Amino acid sequence: MRRRTVFGAAAAAASSGLLSSCGSGGDDGHPTLDFLSLAWQAESVAANKALVAEWNRSRPAVRVRYVQGSWTNVHDQLLTSFA
């Protein structure tokens, strides 16, 4: 199980930069960033969601929104998010 946790954390770290600059201001004036996850294994998805939840709990001034991406259209997702 520890190996899966380490793998999940590594996958989250590797994908965290995909949309780190994308987002918008929230209704409360704090920025909201989109975290596009391309993880597809249940353990990795759960690890990514847990990382986002922990971030949001510990850093309320900058919110992160979890977005489940898809490998079939990741190119389009990235292009439209950067536009």
N, C-alpha and C positions, 0 to 999 in steps of 0.2 A: 504494500500500500504506500509506503514511503516513496518508492520509486515513481509511482504514479503522481504523487503530490509534487515531487521535484520536477517531473516532466510537465505537469500542468502549469507550474509556476514558470518554467522556462518558456513554454508556449505563450503564456500570457505576456511575459516580458518581451518576447520576440515580436508579438503582434501589437504591443502597446503603442508603438510609434506610428502605426498606420494612420490613425486619425487624430493624433495628439493635438494637431493645430486646428482641427475642425470643430466647430461648435457655434454656439450663440450665447447671447446674454439671456439669463433666465428672467422670469417675471420679477424676481426679487432684486435684480440688478447684479447678481453674481453670475459669472460665466458658467456655461454648461458645455462640456466637451463630449463628443461622441467617441466611444471606444468600439471600434469595429473588430469583432472577434471572428476569426476564420476557423476557430476550433470546431471540431465536429464530434469528437469522442465525448461521451457523457461526463467523464471525469474532468476533462479539460474545460468543457463548458461550465461545469460547476465551479472549478477553480477560478476561472475568469470572472464569473458572476460574484464569487466571494471576494475577489480582489477589488472589484468595483464597489461592492457594498462596504467593504472596510475603508476604502478611500473616502466614500461619501460620509461615513460615520466620523472619520477622524479629521476631515478637511471640509467643513460645511461651506467655506467661502468659494470653493471651486467644485461644482457638481460634475459628475461623470455619468453619462447615459450609456448603458450597455446596448450595443446594436449587434445582432447576430448576422454576420455576413455569409456569403456563399461563394465557394470557389468558382462556380460556373459564371458568375457575373461580377467578380471582384473588380475587374478593370473599370466597368461602368460605375460601380458604387464609389470607387475612389475618385474618378473624374467628376462625377456630379457633386460629391461632397466637397471637393476643392474649389468648385466654381463659385 
